[in-house]
C-alpha cells in the first residue's frame, strides 16, 4: 500500500543521572567528591533514504525513543552517551511539528538528515558542585529529559512528470502502456486512490512519471482529498494534462481543461505556471473527432496538444518523445527545500514562567523551571534546598504570592506537586 501521510510520537533519550561519590583511598583521609557526570541521551534523527518509497512503516510503529545516557559513577567516571536513533524516510518527506504546524525540515536529498528530538544532557556529579565553602557536596543532578514531540510526515513524490486530470480520463491506462507500472484500472471514478510511479524510456533517456489520482472541482480546498493529491505535483518539472476528448461522461473537454487549471492556480500559482502539454485521450471513441477539432482551435498557440488512445496505444509514442524532449530542455534542478535557509530573527519578550490556577492548584509552566525540577533528586535534601534557592532567585516565590498563593496552597510544576510554605 502507498502511504503518503503519517503521525508519529518521538522522544529524545533522557540524560544519565550524576553520581554522588567520594574518594576512598588508603592514606587519603577525607577524600574529596568524585562523582562523575551522566551521559547525554541519544537524539532522534530522520534521514532521507532513496530505497524507501512510502511512509507505510509508520503505520505499524508510531512511537520512537532515543537511547538513555548512562549514569555517572564513582572515581570521576562519566556515563557513556546514548546511541542516536536514526529513522529512514523516503526522499521528498516534509516534517512538521503536529502541535504548531511548523515546518521543521524538507528532506529531498539521499542521506540528508535532521535532528527532530534532541537527547537530554547528563546530570552533573557531585564533583562539579565542590566549592571553597562546600568541599564535600552531597548533591548531584538527575539527567535532563529528552525533547518530546509529535510529528506529521507528508510525502511529496519526486517525479519528473505528473499526469493530471479529472477522474476516469485514462491516466492510469496511459502510464501502464508507457512504463512497467501496473496500476488498478477500472471504469469508475477514483479507481486510483494513491499516486503510481513509472519509469519511462525514450531512446537512451529515462524519466519518472507519476499518475496522480483524479482531481475534481474544489480540489484546492481539499475536496476529494484534493490537497493530498495536488501536493504530489509540486516537485514535478512538467505536467501532462489528460482530457477525455470523447466527452463520454457528458462533460465538455474544454470545460474540464479550464476547471483543472483553475484548481492548480488556486492551490499554487507557481504550479499553474509549470510547463504543460495536453493529452487528448479516448480518440478511439465515436464523437471524439469533433471535440478534438474544437479543443485544438481553442488551445492553439497556448498549449501543445497530442491526440492519443490509451486503449489502443495510438499516439503514445509521439507523446513520450515530446515528454523526453521537453525534459531535456528544462533545467534539471534539484527540488528546492521548503524550509527557509534565512529567517528574520524577531526578538519577543517571553516570561521565564507563567502561573495559572486550575481546579484550585497553582500551575507553574516554563521551560527553565520545569527543567530544574526534572533534574532535581527530590530524595536528596541538599538538592531540594538548591532547587528552593533557584526558585527564589527566579522570583517564583514572590510571583506566587502576587498570584494569590497562601500558606498550604497546592503548587504544581511539571510532575512535582507540593504545598506553598511561607518563610
LINTAHU-V470717 format. One record per backbone hydrogen bond with DSSP energy under -1.0 kcal/mol. NH is the residue of the N-H (numbers start at 1). CO is the residue of the C=O. E is the energy in kcal/mol with one decimal. If there is no record, write none. Layout:
nh=NH co=CO e=E
nh=NH co=CO e=E
This chain:
nh=6 co=153 e=-2.0
nh=8 co=151 e=-2.1
nh=9 co=62 e=-3.5
nh=10 co=149 e=-2.7
nh=11 co=64 e=-1.7
nh=12 co=147 e=-3.0
nh=13 co=42 e=-3.2
nh=15 co=144 e=-2.6
nh=16 co=39 e=-3.1
nh=18 co=141 e=-3.4
nh=19 co=36 e=-2.2
nh=23 co=32 e=-2.6
nh=28 co=25 e=-1.9
nh=34 co=21 e=-2.9
nh=36 co=73 e=-2.2
nh=38 co=123 e=-2.9
nh=39 co=70 e=-3.1
nh=41 co=120 e=-3.1
nh=42 co=67 e=-3.6
nh=44 co=117 e=-2.6
nh=45 co=85 e=-3.3
nh=46 co=114 e=-2.4
nh=47 co=87 e=-2.8
nh=48 co=112 e=-3.1
nh=49 co=89 e=-3.0
nh=52 co=49 e=-1.8
nh=55 co=3 e=-2.9
nh=58 co=55 e=-1.3
nh=59 co=56 e=-1.9
nh=61 co=57 e=-1.1
nh=64 co=9 e=-2.3
nh=66 co=11 e=-2.7
nh=67 co=83 e=-1.4
nh=69 co=14 e=-2.6
nh=70 co=80 e=-2.9
nh=72 co=17 e=-3.0
nh=73 co=77 e=-3.0
nh=76 co=34 e=-4.0
nh=77 co=74 e=-1.2
nh=79 co=37 e=-2.8
nh=82 co=40 e=-3.2
nh=85 co=43 e=-2.8
nh=87 co=45 e=-3.2
nh=89 co=47 e=-2.4
nh=92 co=107 e=-3.6
nh=94 co=154 e=-3.7
nh=95 co=105 e=-2.8
nh=96 co=152 e=-2.6
nh=97 co=102 e=-2.6
nh=98 co=150 e=-2.7
nh=101 co=97 e=-2.9
nh=104 co=95 e=-2.8
nh=105 co=95 e=-1.4
nh=107 co=93 e=-2.3
nh=111 co=48 e=-2.6
nh=112 co=109 e=-2.0
nh=114 co=46 e=-2.0
nh=116 co=44 e=-2.1
nh=117 co=44 e=-1.4
nh=120 co=13 e=-2.7
nh=123 co=16 e=-3.1
nh=126 co=19 e=-2.4
nh=127 co=35 e=-1.0
nh=128 co=125 e=-1.7
nh=129 co=126 e=-1.2
nh=131 co=134 e=-2.3
nh=141 co=124 e=-2.6
nh=142 co=375 e=-2.7
nh=144 co=121 e=-2.8
nh=147 co=118 e=-2.4
nh=149 co=10 e=-2.2
nh=151 co=8 e=-3.0
nh=152 co=96 e=-2.7
nh=153 co=6 e=-3.3
nh=154 co=94 e=-2.3
nh=155 co=4 e=-2.5
nh=156 co=92 e=-2.4
nh=160 co=208 e=-1.4
nh=161 co=208 e=-1.9
nh=162 co=238 e=-1.9
nh=163 co=210 e=-3.0
nh=164 co=240 e=-2.3
nh=174 co=170 e=-2.0
nh=175 co=171 e=-2.2
nh=176 co=172 e=-1.8
nh=177 co=173 e=-1.1
nh=178 co=174 e=-2.2
nh=179 co=175 e=-1.2
nh=188 co=186 e=-1.4
nh=196 co=211 e=-1.5
nh=198 co=209 e=-2.4
nh=200 co=207 e=-3.1
nh=202 co=205 e=-3.4
nh=205 co=202 e=-1.7
nh=207 co=200 e=-2.3
nh=209 co=198 e=-3.1
nh=210 co=161 e=-3.0
nh=211 co=196 e=-3.2
nh=212 co=163 e=-1.5
nh=215 co=165 e=-2.3
nh=219 co=216 e=-1.7
nh=221 co=218 e=-1.5
nh=222 co=219 e=-1.8
nh=223 co=218 e=-1.8
nh=225 co=222 e=-1.2
nh=229 co=225 e=-1.7
nh=230 co=226 e=-3.4
nh=231 co=227 e=-1.9
nh=232 co=229 e=-1.2
nh=233 co=230 e=-2.1
nh=236 co=233 e=-1.0
nh=237 co=160 e=-2.0
nh=238 co=160 e=-1.5
nh=239 co=275 e=-2.6
nh=240 co=162 e=-2.9
nh=241 co=277 e=-3.0
nh=242 co=164 e=-3.0
nh=243 co=279 e=-2.5
nh=245 co=243 e=-1.4
nh=245 co=281 e=-1.9
nh=247 co=244 e=-1.1
nh=250 co=247 e=-2.1
nh=256 co=252 e=-2.4
nh=257 co=253 e=-2.1
nh=258 co=254 e=-2.2
nh=259 co=255 e=-2.4
nh=260 co=256 e=-2.4
nh=261 co=257 e=-1.9
nh=262 co=258 e=-1.9
nh=263 co=259 e=-2.0
nh=264 co=260 e=-2.2
nh=265 co=261 e=-2.2
nh=266 co=262 e=-2.4
nh=267 co=263 e=-2.0
nh=268 co=264 e=-2.8
nh=272 co=268 e=-1.6
nh=274 co=271 e=-1.3
nh=277 co=239 e=-2.2
nh=278 co=304 e=-2.7
nh=279 co=241 e=-2.7
nh=280 co=306 e=-1.7
nh=281 co=243 e=-2.5
nh=281 co=279 e=-1.2
nh=283 co=308 e=-1.6
nh=285 co=282 e=-1.4
nh=288 co=285 e=-1.8
nh=291 co=287 e=-1.1
nh=292 co=288 e=-2.5
nh=293 co=289 e=-1.9
nh=294 co=290 e=-2.0
nh=295 co=291 e=-2.7
nh=296 co=292 e=-2.5
nh=297 co=293 e=-1.9
nh=298 co=294 e=-2.0
nh=299 co=295 e=-2.2
nh=302 co=299 e=-2.4
nh=303 co=299 e=-2.2
nh=306 co=278 e=-2.6
nh=308 co=280 e=-2.6
nh=309 co=314 e=-2.3
nh=313 co=309 e=-2.6
nh=316 co=313 e=-1.5
nh=319 co=315 e=-1.8
nh=320 co=316 e=-2.8
nh=321 co=317 e=-2.3
nh=322 co=318 e=-2.0
nh=323 co=319 e=-2.4
nh=324 co=320 e=-2.4
nh=325 co=321 e=-2.4
nh=326 co=322 e=-2.6
nh=327 co=323 e=-2.1
nh=328 co=324 e=-2.0
nh=329 co=325 e=-1.1
nh=330 co=326 e=-2.1
nh=333 co=331 e=-1.6
nh=354 co=365 e=-2.7
nh=356 co=363 e=-2.3
nh=358 co=361 e=-3.0
nh=361 co=358 e=-1.7
nh=362 co=410 e=-2.6
nh=363 co=356 e=-3.7
nh=364 co=412 e=-2.9
nh=365 co=354 e=-2.3
nh=370 co=366 e=-2.5
nh=371 co=367 e=-1.7
nh=372 co=368 e=-2.0
nh=373 co=369 e=-2.1
nh=374 co=370 e=-2.4
nh=375 co=371 e=-1.8
nh=376 co=373 e=-1.4
nh=380 co=377 e=-1.9
nh=384 co=380 e=-2.2
nh=385 co=381 e=-2.2
nh=386 co=382 e=-1.8
nh=387 co=383 e=-1.9
nh=388 co=384 e=-2.1
nh=389 co=385 e=-1.8
nh=390 co=386 e=-2.2
nh=391 co=387 e=-2.4
nh=392 co=388 e=-2.0
nh=393 co=389 e=-2.6
nh=394 co=390 e=-2.3
nh=396 co=391 e=-2.4
nh=399 co=395 e=-1.9
nh=400 co=396 e=-2.4
nh=401 co=397 e=-1.9
nh=402 co=398 e=-2.4
nh=403 co=399 e=-1.6
nh=404 co=401 e=-1.4
nh=405 co=400 e=-2.8
nh=408 co=420 e=-3.3
nh=409 co=406 e=-2.5
nh=411 co=418 e=-3.4
nh=412 co=362 e=-2.7
nh=413 co=416 e=-2.8
nh=416 co=413 e=-2.3
nh=418 co=411 e=-2.5
nh=420 co=409 e=-2.9
